[in-house]
Amino acid sequence: MYSYERMFAFSQNRPELPASLAAKVRPVAAASSRKIPVDPSWEQILPEHGLRRGSTVCVEAAPGTGGLTLALSLLSGLSASEHWCAVVGVDDPGVVAMVDLGIDLRRVLFVPRPRGAWAECAADLLDGVDVLVVRPPSRPALASARRLMSRVRERSTVLIVLSEPNAQWPLPVDLTLEITKAQWNSSSRLTTRTATVRVSGRGSARRMMEYAIDLPSSTGRVLAS
């Protein structure tokens, strides 16, 4: 088992990623490509119609409103197009549901319980992935959040943070997807959850927009209206 005490993501003495592993998980897209394509269902929602490298995206949601599903659904088009992704701090990511969302699990690395070493673990994974989803166990320290965002810009990757009431992200981000309302749709059983998502941020995302999104739709993908 990997010892997190040996991970020094913000240290000059941080151990190098083994060459054999780096070759396997090195991002497919060149760093010069500033945008990572997403599933077509997300293109109409994201202001830049994709995820911009070096950016931080915050998914704000109360527990039980679909925040995790929303964050993970962003990976569907990425993994299918051979981009490497990682998920840190999610105890039970629901791999069957992830497959239903169109996520290629062969391109996703999981670290379910990093505990207090979540920031160091996340920073280390940035060496070999295009997109990283992080669920902090508590409100991150300001310095840790700032260092992680700086490393994301340096590595030209994308950080997706799941920000919940007990673990709010302490810094402004490039793009915020906030679930303001959510309800289950059912017939004889629960089928989909419709969420109202407010999209805001910097640059082209400065104009706030709201979308009704099914998580997931009957086809297994995000459906916006």
ChimeraX attribute file (.defattr): number of C-alpha atoms within 10 A of each C-alpha:
attribute: neighborCount
match mode: 1-to-1
recipient: residues
	/A:1	3
	/A:2	6
	/A:3	6
	/A:4	14
	/A:5	8
	/A:6	10
	/A:7	18
	/A:8	16
	/A:9	21
	/A:10	15
	/A:11	9
	/A:12	7
	/A:13	9
	/A:14	12
	/A:15	12
	/A:16	11
	/A:17	13
	/A:18	8
	/A:19	8
	/A:20	8
	/A:21	10
	/A:22	14
	/A:23	11
	/A:24	11
	/A:25	19
	/A:26	16
	/A:27	20
	/A:28	14
	/A:29	15
	/A:30	9
	/A:31	15
	/A:32	8
	/A:33	10
	/A:34	16
	/A:35	19
	/A:36	20
	/A:37	19
	/A:38	21
	/A:39	21
	/A:40	15
	/A:41	18
	/A:42	21
	/A:43	14
	/A:44	14
	/A:45	21
	/A:46	18
	/A:47	21
	/A:48	14
	/A:49	17
	/A:50	21
	/A:51	26
	/A:52	19
	/A:53	22
	/A:54	22
	/A:55	21
	/A:56	24
	/A:57	22
	/A:58	25
	/A:59	26
	/A:60	27
	/A:61	23
	/A:62	16
	/A:63	12
	/A:64	9
	/A:65	21
	/A:66	22
	/A:67	24
	/A:68	21
	/A:69	17
	/A:70	25
	/A:71	20
	/A:72	18
	/A:73	27
	/A:74	25
	/A:75	30
	/A:76	24
	/A:77	22
	/A:78	24
	/A:79	22
	/A:80	17
	/A:81	18
	/A:82	15
	/A:83	22
	/A:84	26
	/A:85	28
	/A:86	22
	/A:87	22
	/A:88	24
	/A:89	24
	/A:90	19
	/A:91	13
	/A:92	9
	/A:93	16
	/A:94	10
	/A:95	12
	/A:96	10
	/A:97	15
	/A:98	18
	/A:99	14
	/A:100	16
	/A:101	24
	/A:102	20
	/A:103	25
	/A:104	22
	/A:105	18
	/A:106	11
	/A:107	18
	/A:108	18
	/A:109	16
	/A:110	16
	/A:111	17
	/A:112	16
	/A:113	14
	/A:114	18
	/A:115	15
	/A:116	13
	/A:117	15
	/A:118	21
	/A:119	23
	/A:120	21
	/A:121	20
	/A:122	23
	/A:123	21
	/A:124	21
	/A:125	21
	/A:126	25
	/A:127	19
	/A:128	22
	/A:129	24
	/A:130	29
	/A:131	31
	/A:132	25
	/A:133	26
	/A:134	24
	/A:135	22
	/A:136	24
	/A:137	18
	/A:138	15
	/A:139	15
	/A:140	18
	/A:141	12
	/A:142	11
	/A:143	10
	/A:144	14
	/A:145	16
	/A:146	15
	/A:147	15
	/A:148	21
	/A:149	20
	/A:150	16
	/A:151	20
	/A:152	24
	/A:153	15
	/A:154	12
	/A:155	18
	/A:156	24
	/A:157	28
	/A:158	25
	/A:159	27
	/A:160	24
	/A:161	23
	/A:162	25
	/A:163	29
	/A:164	21
	/A:165	12
	/A:166	12
	/A:167	15
	/A:168	19
	/A:169	22
	/A:170	15
	/A:171	13
	/A:172	13
	/A:173	18
	/A:174	17
	/A:175	24
	/A:176	23
	/A:177	25
	/A:178	21
	/A:179	23
	/A:180	14
	/A:181	15
	/A:182	21
	/A:183	14
	/A:184	14
	/A:185	12
	/A:186	10
	/A:187	6
	/A:188	5
	/A:189	8
	/A:190	9
	/A:191	15
	/A:192	17
	/A:193	17
	/A:194	22
	/A:195	23
	/A:196	20
	/A:197	25
	/A:198	19
	/A:199	21
	/A:200	21
	/A:201	18
	/A:202	14
	/A:203	11
	/A:204	13
	/A:205	16
	/A:206	13
	/A:207	11
	/A:208	13
	/A:209	14
	/A:210	17
	/A:211	16
	/A:212	16
	/A:213	23
	/A:214	25
	/A:215	25
	/A:216	21
	/A:217	16
	/A:218	12
	/A:219	10
	/A:220	17
	/A:221	22
	/A:222	22
	/A:223	19
	/A:224	19
	/A:225	10
